């Protein structure tokens, strides 16, 4: 017996010279499709200009439904639309919030000036 063959036999390799069979297991990787439901719900409750947050929420639910039935392409399409709507809802919501704060400060400042004018002219 050749020295290498003896070492293989000692390690527990099969002693027969027959054909070896192999088993191949295909593991299907789960494609992660974010459906943006939480973000859409947040935008629906807090930043909902022109009902964009609500529309994003509807597309997020559609994306989740497509994902549940195994339609990955459909889920990705709805999720992409929901993401786009969420971005627009968030940006417009922030602009509306900042604009509202600016208008509130401006109106309070104008009101204070009007009171000063009335007090100044009313005292004479």
Secondary structure, 3 states (H helix, E strand, C coil): CCHHHHHHHHCCCCCCCCCCCCCCCCCCCCCCCCCCHHHHHHHHHHCCHHHHHHHHHHHHHHHHHHHHCCCHHHHHHHHHHHHHHHHHHHHHHHHHHHHHHHHHHHHHHHHHHHHHHHHHHHCC
